Amino acid sequence: MSTLERARRQLKAHPTALDAALAAGVLACMVAGSFVDPHGKHGVNWALRTPDVLSLVLMVLGAAALVFRRRAPMRVLGLTGTLSVVEFVTGDPRAPVAMAAVVALYTVAATTDRSTTWRVGLLTMTLLTGAAMLAGPLPWYAQENLAVFAWSGMAAAGGDAVRSRRDFVQAIRERAEKAERTREEEARRRVAEERLRIARDLHDVVAHHIALVNVQAGVAAHVMDKRPDQAKEALAHVREASRSALNELRATVGLLRQSDDPEAPTEPAPGLERLDELVGTFRNAGLHVEVARADHGTVLPAAVDLAGYRVIQEALTNVQKHAGTAAKAEVSVVRVGPNIEITVLDNGSGEDDGPFTGGGHGLLGMRERVTALRGTLTTGPRYGGGFRVHAILPVKTRTAPAKDPV
């Protein structure tokens, strides 16, 4: 850090000391100027006049007032202006007490708004110049009187320019800080949304395949001794379900890789084109499932396709786990106008309907998926027994309008 920079920081940390030094400098300039006669025989002459006691007192009071210019700028301006007027009226030879008023006017302009600067500046210029021209010992057209008008005007303009630049820099800094906060909030929001989406995917994958593994493992254990062929078939289904679970978990967790991580092949996100494969896994687990499709080969956006697949997967998983061993499920995928309607029905006996009535994470995940795509999801018990899941997904996805950050 340079010496100049250290000195600047110390002055900013002690503004009163800076004002005191400024006041001392202004006092020295006023006292020196009071000994100069600009109208001597040989031009500007030094020490041809000496200030009287009243002029010295006015100069000291005006300089002392500048020490408090930051705390009470308007009062300091009023005091230094009054001292200047008194000096204009009584001082002969005259001392430049108006220099203190010029510094005070600059301070007012630099610390207030533009309208206040205009009002106070014009009033100060008028009073000082009028007092110098009308009540001073010099003719009204003397250059000293015009100098009072010019210096006071430049002080007001200079203070206003400094204030405008400071406000402009502050506005730029605030916009930059606001933009940084907005970027951080947006990044946190995106991270939260991505975590939620990945959590839903993981839940769907794990819940579905682990439920199948559990059922098939139970079948294998039950028939292992009496029907080993059927046990082997059940274990083969366990193996297939676990392999599918691992593949989908690898594809989902692969999204968490960093950009510099080595690339690894991942499977594309599943969609309704794999509905037969999905239903086949449940049929192999012993669940009777019927499928009816009337979507007429509709090509769906990737998000809608994945959401439809996950809704059916979660609904059938719930049927497998909670609807009873003799349950039957019906799946329908129908194109109705601009929407795809997916319905999953079962006639289960409800041996364990806790997740349906208690609001398990599976139903919550389905609802969040559908709502995120501007669709609707209806779930509830059927009249006469069983459960119904009905999802309406738009064929063309829409996103919510972005809101301007506050």
Protein Blocks (a to p, Z undefined) as FASTA:
>chain_A
ZZklmmmmmmmmmmmlmmmmmmmmmmmmmmmmmmpcfkbfnlpaehkaccdfklmmmmmm
mmmmmmmmmmmmmlmmmmmmmmmmmmmmmgccdddfklmmmmmmmmmmmmmcfklmmmmm
mmmmmmmmmmmmmmmmbdfkbmklmmmmmmmmmmmmmmmmmmmmmmmmmmmmmmmmmmmm
mmmmmmmmmmmmmmmmmmmmmmmmmmmmmmmmmmmmmmmmmmmmmmmmlmmmmmmmmmmm
mmmmmmmmmmmmmmmpcfkbccddddddddfklmmmmmmmmmmnopacdddddehopacd
fklmmmmmmmmmmmmmmmmmmnojkbccddddddehjbccdddddfbehlalmlmmnopa
klmmmmmmmmmnopacdddddehiacdddddddfbdcdddddddZZ
